[in-house]
Amino acid sequence: MKQHNKKIPKIKSVVAACLLMALSQAALAAKADNDPYEGYNRVMFTVNDHLDHYVMTPVAKGYRAVTPSPVRTGVRNFFNNLRDVVSIGSNLLRLDIEKASTDFVRVGINSTFGLGGLLNIAGEANIPDNKNTLGDTFASWGWKNSHYFVYPVFGPSTVRDGIGSTVTLVYPVQNAVFKDDTVRWSTAALNGISGREALLDLNSSFNDAAIDRYAYMRDAYMSVRNKQVGGTLYQTDDNDDIDSLVPADEDTGSTTAYAPADKAQTTADTNKTEPQHTAIVAQSTPVVEETITAKTVPQQQTLNGTSALSEQYLNYWQAD
């Protein structure tokens, strides 16, 4: 009888591990449905990551080191002023006359009183900064849901936004300002370096997600982007409870062996508060504990903790 009772926890541990594997496979399958270009995306993500690590980041750091902060701010203001020109066209296509008029006022003020856009006078005057893109226009026309797409060099995007980005890359606004091809290419390079320099401080936050950096970037990006345009892809269901799937104890009919530890059992270390799943698995198997605590919990905390950073990324770094 005692041997039979000893086997029960082992059986439950195996069942719990199998359930966790099944849930993770289901989650991966759901993600695959939302990411039909994952094969290409992962390859391009790796290419972009190496390009960023070995070229863009060192150049951006050098640019920051040798360029005074007021000059860097002026360069960003200049290219942001050009982005306002794109925003005018995007809002006109959306028939949003109010925002298009606001963008026109911003461009007019910054281009004249702001010395060609080097000074953000309109921002100091609290004039709304819309920065709408062609991707936003397509979304307003009904294309709200679009699959994730890793754009070469520029990184996270969607098919919808990638089309808009391609249009504005082929016909950039600065071509109307600069006529010489050498100057055009130089300003394009300066725009890229300036944009990368502005995102240097976000590196550590994104790099902390070491479980699957591609999936982390995709989910964080799509979560923020869908919130902006009203899309519904990549929504996660937080109502699944692994505990409810664990079989009940045969003798008591309850799941006490998998419930969080009671206060009387955890007084050995009152300064530590274990998450629910960590306490559950601590009573079952170290393998499951490693799976949950090393993957599920930190990933969720990282995603939640950097949604604001992802929004900063979106608000600043748009190819359009």
SVG drawing of the C-alpha trace seen along z (x, -y; Angstrom):
<svg xmlns="http://www.w3.org/2000/svg" viewBox="-13 -82 46 84">
<polyline fill="none" stroke="black" stroke-width="0.4" points="0.0,0.0 2.9,-2.4 4.6,-1.6 1.3,-2.4 1.0,-5.8 4.7,-6.6 3.9,-6.1 1.0,-8.5 3.1,-11.8 5.3,-10.5 2.3,-9.7 0.9,-13.2 4.2,-14.8 4.3,-13.0 0.7,-14.0 1.5,-17.6 4.5,-17.7 2.5,-16.2 -0.3,-18.8 2.3,-21.6 3.8,-20.3 0.3,-20.0 -0.6,-23.5 2.7,-24.9 2.2,-23.1 -1.3,-24.4 0.0,-27.9 2.7,-27.5 0.1,-26.2 -2.1,-29.3 0.9,-31.6 1.8,-29.8 -1.7,-30.5 -1.2,-34.2 2.4,-34.1 2.2,-32.4 5.5,-33.9 7.4,-32.8 10.0,-30.9 11.0,-34.0 10.5,-36.3 12.9,-34.3 15.6,-34.4 15.2,-38.1 15.1,-38.7 18.5,-37.0 19.9,-38.9 18.6,-42.2 19.9,-41.3 23.4,-40.7 23.3,-43.8 22.2,-45.8 24.8,-44.2 27.8,-44.6 27.0,-47.7 24.1,-49.9 24.6,-49.8 28.4,-50.6 27.7,-53.4 24.9,-54.8 27.0,-54.7 29.8,-56.5 27.3,-59.1 26.1,-59.7 29.7,-60.0 30.8,-62.6 27.6,-64.6 26.4,-67.0 22.9,-66.4 21.4,-69.6 22.7,-68.7 21.2,-65.2 17.9,-66.7 17.9,-69.1 18.5,-66.2 15.6,-64.2 13.4,-67.3 14.2,-67.8 13.3,-64.3 10.2,-64.3 9.1,-67.4 9.3,-65.5 7.3,-62.7 4.6,-65.3 4.4,-65.9 3.7,-62.1 1.1,-62.4 -0.7,-65.2 -1.1,-62.9 -2.1,-60.0 -4.8,-61.9 -6.1,-63.4 -6.5,-59.9 -8.4,-59.0 -10.6,-62.2 -9.6,-63.3 -9.4,-67.0 -8.9,-68.0 -5.8,-66.0 -4.5,-66.9 -4.9,-70.6 -3.1,-70.1 -0.2,-68.4 -0.1,-71.2 0.1,-73.8 2.9,-71.8 4.9,-71.7 4.3,-75.4 5.4,-76.5 8.4,-74.2 9.6,-74.8 9.6,-78.6 10.0,-79.6 11.8,-76.3 14.6,-76.9 13.6,-74.3 12.4,-71.9 15.5,-71.9 13.5,-73.3 10.2,-71.8 8.3,-75.0 5.0,-73.3 5.7,-70.7 6.5,-73.5 3.2,-75.1 1.4,-71.8 0.1,-71.4 -1.1,-67.7 1.5,-65.4 -0.4,-62.8 2.4,-61.1 -0.1,-58.9 1.3,-56.6 0.0,-54.9 -0.4,-51.8 -2.7,-53.7 -4.6,-54.8 -5.0,-51.3 -6.2,-50.3 -8.9,-53.0 -10.1,-51.7 -10.8,-48.3 -7.5,-46.5 -7.1,-46.3 -5.8,-42.8 -2.5,-42.2 0.1,-39.4 3.5,-40.1 6.2,-40.8 9.9,-41.5 11.0,-44.3 14.6,-44.1 16.8,-46.5 13.9,-48.3 12.6,-45.3 9.2,-44.6 6.2,-45.5 3.1,-44.0 2.2,-43.2 -0.1,-46.3 2.5,-48.6 5.2,-47.2 3.4,-48.2 3.0,-51.7 6.7,-51.8 7.7,-50.6 5.8,-53.4 7.4,-56.1 10.8,-54.5 10.5,-54.6 9.1,-58.1 10.7,-59.7 9.6,-63.2 13.3,-64.4 13.5,-64.0 11.4,-67.0 13.9,-69.0 17.2,-67.6 17.8,-67.3 21.3,-65.8 21.5,-62.0 24.6,-62.1 22.8,-64.4 19.7,-62.2 21.6,-59.1 23.5,-60.9 20.3,-62.2 18.8,-58.8 21.8,-57.3 21.7,-60.1 18.0,-59.5 18.7,-55.8 21.6,-56.5 19.7,-59.1 16.7,-56.8 18.9,-53.9 20.7,-56.2 17.3,-57.2 16.6,-53.6 19.9,-52.6 18.5,-52.9 15.8,-50.2 18.4,-47.6 18.8,-46.1 15.1,-45.7 14.5,-43.8 17.7,-41.7 16.6,-40.6 14.0,-38.4 16.4,-35.5 13.9,-32.7 12.8,-33.4 13.7,-36.9 11.9,-36.6 8.6,-35.6 9.0,-38.2 9.6,-41.0 6.7,-39.8 4.2,-39.6 5.2,-42.9 5.1,-44.7 1.8,-43.2 0.2,-43.9 0.9,-47.6 0.3,-47.9 -3.1,-46.2 -4.0,-48.5 -3.3,-51.5 -5.3,-50.4 -8.0,-48.2 -6.7,-44.8 -7.5,-41.5 -4.6,-39.2 -2.2,-37.9 -4.6,-38.3 -3.8,-36.0 -6.2,-34.2 -5.1,-34.6 -8.0,-32.5 -6.4,-29.1 -5.6,-27.6 -3.2,-24.6 -4.3,-23.7 -7.8,-22.9 -6.4,-20.3 -4.4,-18.4 -6.2,-15.2 -7.6,-15.2 -6.1,-13.2 -7.6,-9.7 -8.1,-9.6 -9.5,-13.0 -11.0,-14.0 -9.1,-17.3 -6.0,-18.8 -4.3,-19.8 -1.0,-18.2 -0.9,-20.9 -2.4,-23.8 -0.2,-26.8 1.5,-26.1 -0.4,-27.1 1.0,-29.8 2.0,-27.3 4.0,-25.4 5.9,-28.4 6.9,-30.2 10.4,-28.9 11.1,-31.9 8.6,-34.7 10.5,-37.1 9.8,-35.1 6.5,-35.0 6.4,-32.2 4.2,-32.6 1.3,-30.2 2.8,-27.9 6.2,-27.9 4.6,-26.7 2.6,-24.1 5.5,-22.6 7.8,-22.7 5.7,-20.0 5.8,-17.8 8.9,-17.8 12.0,-19.9 11.7,-19.5 8.2,-21.1 9.4,-23.8 12.2,-24.7 9.8,-24.8 7.4,-27.1 9.6,-29.4 12.3,-29.8 10.0,-30.2 6.4,-31.1 6.7,-33.5 9.7,-35.6 8.4,-35.8 5.0,-37.1 6.7,-39.6 9.0,-40.8 6.2,-41.3 4.1,-43.2 7.0,-45.3 8.1,-46.5 4.8,-47.3 5.5,-51.0 9.0,-50.5 7.4,-48.8 5.1,-51.8 8.1,-54.1 9.6,-52.0 6.4,-52.3 5.9,-56.0 9.4,-56.9 10.8,-54.3 8.4,-54.1 9.8,-53.7 7.1,-55.9"/>
</svg>
